[in-house]
């Protein structure tokens, strides 16, 4: 398995002034895809592909909610145009382009910036892939930035057009909550898959511990650290939304945010539990290897002990002295074999009674 970078390359930003727009992260081969939809209690419309973001921004009103989504962050000029159309500060755009950014909440002039991490687990590779998702929430609009296309928010889009639930009856702050809730719900799927993976590791460890299994346990511990890095700051983000005094988050959304906060606490508790279990697997591996080594040394020690009297007898009668009466006995050879076999049998019986064999 290829090793994932903990930090993305930042050589291109060295020496640049604050607010310089440089994409940090993997450059996808796909062309950035910008879409938008607008809804209100009376209906929803797909604005299809967006050609002029400035014209789209001019039509945003508090009476409806406009959801703009960008798949792909490597087109800096497109993000700069979005920032200019919605009066986003260059430092905000810089954080959006930095795909290694820590999840956070930042309040701007008339908008909120939320950064979260979407995680995907691949059981066959024992790997968790991280993707940054940024949300800009303002009066009557939400802009979501994703590193690559994906079906994460497809169900929410379908519910908006089908008028299912309360999405079309609420404002942009509720849409932002639903987007965060989708990300958090996806964490539960990751934890379920990780739980199954940890159980599999435990079964393999009890059956046959080896170096490859130790490597997989270390990878699992590393992935739990990545999951913890994504969830812990998200708790602060949701807590900040609950304390928001900018007026963007309305009181009607507060109960949903409290429920979302409880979900993050539950995820954090599960992550800590899994971390303890994986640490216990490492201890169990070391104990298994130590016990296996002790068993090997025990067998070798017993074999050596059994051969000690045999070596002594053979050494005595292998000496080159003329005056060895037993050498001239007719049954001396067979008698010596009888003594040696009797000593081995006696020692073996003694070891069995002691429970050493």
N, C-alpha and C positions, 0 to 999 in steps of 0.2 A: 504494500500500500504506500502510496506517495505521501510524504509528510506535508502537512498544511502549515503555511506561515502563520505565526501568532500575530505578527504585525505586518501590515502591507508596506510596500516600498514607498518611501517618502523622499527619495533623492531629488525628485523634480521640484520640490517646494523649498529646498534649502536656499536661504537668502531672499526669498520672495517676501513682499510686504503683506501684512495682515489683510485678509479679504481677497487674496489672489485666487482666482478660480482655476484649480488644477484637479483633475479627477484622480483619486487614489483608490485603486482596486483593480479587479480583473476587467479587461476590456472584452466585451462580448462581440461576437461576429454579427449579431443581429442588429438591424437598424432600430434606433430608438423609436418607440411607438407611443404617440400621444393621443389619448381619447378623452372624451368628456360626455357627461350626461347631466341633465337638469331635471329636477322633480319638485313637486309641490303637492299638497293634498289632493288636487284635482287631477293629476296625471304626471307622467314622466316622458321625457323625450331623449333620444340618443342624438347627440350633436355630431356623431360620426368622427372622422378624423379632423383634428383642429389644424387649420392652415394659418390663422392669424390670432395669436394668443392675446395681443393687445385689444383686438375687437371683441374677443370672448370676455376678457376681463371687464370691458366697459359695459357688458350686459348683465353683470352680476348684481343682484338685488337681494335685500334681506327677506323678501317675500317668497323666495324659492331657494333651493340649495343646488349649487353647481359643484359637481364632483369631477375633477380633472385628474387623470392618472397618466403617469409617464413610466414606461417600461424601458429601462436602459439609461444609465447616467453618464456615459462616456461622451455624449454630445454637449460640450460645455456651452456652446453658443445658444443652443435651445434652452438650457437651464437659465442662462443669463437673460434670454428674452422673457422667460416666465417670471424671473425675478423682477425685471423692469416693469412688466405689465401689472404685477400685483404689489409693487413697491416693497420688495423684500431686500433687506440689507445684504451687502456683499458677504458679511461674516456668516449670515444664515445660509447663503448659497454655498459658501466654503464648507460648512458643516455637512450639508447635504451631499456634496461631492466626495467627502471623506468617508468612504465606506467602512472604515475601521473605527468610527466614532463610537463613544460610549453612549448607551441609551440615556436620553435626557429630555428635559422640558425647558424651553426658553420662551419668554414672553417678549414680543416685539411691539411695535406701534400698530395696534389694531389686529394683531394676529398672534397665534401660538405656534411654536415649532416643537414637534414631538419626534423623537428618534427612537426606534425600537429595532429588535432583531427577530427575523423569521428564521427558524431552524428546521432542518430536514435531516432525518436519520436514515442511514443506509445500513441495514443489518448485515448484509453480505460483505460490507467493507469495514464494519465497526467504526463508522465515521459519521460525524454530524457536520453538515454544511450550514454556514451562517450567511444570511443575506440581510442587508440593512434596508429598512423601510422608514422613510421620513414622511411626516404629515405636517402640512401647513394649514392651520384652521383659522378662518376669519369669518367675518359677518357675511353669511350667505354662500360660503364656498369652502371646499376642502381640496387641497392638492396633495396627492400621494405620489411618492417617488419610490420606484422599485428598481433593483439592480438588473433584474431580468424578467421576462414574461413568465407568468405562472397562473394557476387556477385558484390562488388563495382567496381572492375576493369575488369569484364568479357567482357563488351562491348568494352573496349579498346583492349583487347586481340583479340577479333574477328575482329576488324578493322585492326589490325596488320597483321593477317593471310590473310585477304581478300584484303589487300593493298588499303584500303580506306583512303582518306585524305593524309596528308603529313608526317605521322609518320615514315614510312620506308625510307623517303628521308632525314630525319633530324637525329641529333645525340642524345646522351644520355641526354643532357640538355633539349631537346624538350620533350623527354619521361617523364622526371621529371616534366616539366611544365604540361603535360597532366594529370599526376597523381594528381598533386595539383589542376588542373582545375576540375577534377572529384570530388574531395573532396569539393571544393567550390560550384560547381553546386548542390551538395547534400544539402548544407546549404539552398539554395533557396527552395528546397522541404520541409525542416524542417520549414522554415519561413512561407510557405504557409499553412502547417498543423497547426502551432501555430496561424496563423491569423484566421483560421476557428475555432480553439479552443477558442480563445479570444472572437470571436463574439458569440459563444454559451454561454460562461460564462456571457457575457453582457446581453443576452436575458433572461437567467435564473435569473440573478440578478434583472432585472426589473420586472420579474414575481413574484418571491418568494425568497427573500434573507433568507438564513439560515446559521447555523454554518458550515455545510458540504460544502456549496458553498464558505464560507470564507476560509476554509482549501484548497480548490482547487485553489482559487485565490493566496494564499500564495505559493502553489506549483508552479503555473505558474510563479510567480515572481522569484522564486528560479531557475527555468529552464532557464529563460531569462538571469540570472546572469551566469549560466553555458555556455550558448551560447555566451555570450559576452566575457567570459574568453577564449573561443576557437578562436574567430574571431579576436579580437583586436591584440593579438601577431602575428597572421598569416599575418596581414598587414605589420608588421615589417619584417617578413620572406621574403615576396615577394619584399618589398622595398630593403632588403639586397641583394636579387638575382639580382635586377636591377643595384646595385652598385658593383657587384662582379668584382674583378680585378684579380682573379686567372686564368682566361682563360678557365674555365670549361663552363661558360655560354657564348655562342657566340653571336655576334651582331644580328644574324638572329632570335634569340629567344626573344630579347628585346621587340619588338612590342607586342608579345603575353603576356609577363609579365606585360606590362603596362595595357593591357586589363584586365588581371586577377586582377591587383591592383585596377582598377576601380570597378570590381565586389565586392571585399572585402569592399570597401568604401560604396557601395550601401547596402551591407548586414549590415554593422555597423549602417548606418542610419536607416534601418528598425528595427534593434534590439533596438535601442534607442527609436524609435517611439513606439514599442510594450511595452517597459518598462514603458514609460509614460502612455500608455493606461491602463496597469495593475495597476499602482499606482493610476490612476483615478478610476479604478474599486474598489479599496480599499476605497477610499474616498466616492465613490457612495454608497458602502455597509454601511459605517458608517452613512452617511446621511440618507439612507433608514431606518436603524434601529432607528436612532434618530427621524425621522419623524413618524415612526410607534409608538414609545413610546409616542411622543407628542399627537398623535391621541388618544391613549389609555387614557392618562392622561386627555385629553380634554373631552372624554366621561364620565369618572369617575367624573370629576369636575362638569359637567353639571348635572349629576344624583345627586351628593351631594347637589348642589345648589337648585335643585328642591325639595329636601327633607328637606331643612332647615326650610322654613315656616311651613311645615307639622309637623315637630318635635316640633317647637315652640308652635303651637296650641294644639297638643296632650299633651305637657308638661303642658300647662296652665290648661287645663281641666282635667288633671290627678292629680292635687293637692288635698290634703285631707283637704279642708276647707268647713265648713258648709254653709257659706254665698256665694254661687255661684249661682246667680239667673238663669243662663242658664240651670243649671242641672234640674230645675223643669219645664222648658218649654216643652210643648207637642211635638213641632217640633224642639227642640234644637239639637237633634242628626242629623237630616237630614240637618238642617241649617249649622251645622259644616262641614258636608261632602260637602255641596255646596260651602262653603268658601274655603275649601282645594282644591277642584277640580278647582274652579275658579282661585285660586292663581297659581296652576300648569299650567293651560291653558294660563293664562296671561304671565307668565314667559316664556313659550315655544314660544308664539307668539313674545315676545320681543327678544328672542334669534334668531329666524328665521329672523327677520328684520335686526338684526345686522350681519347676516351671520355666526353665530357661530354654527349653527346646519344645 
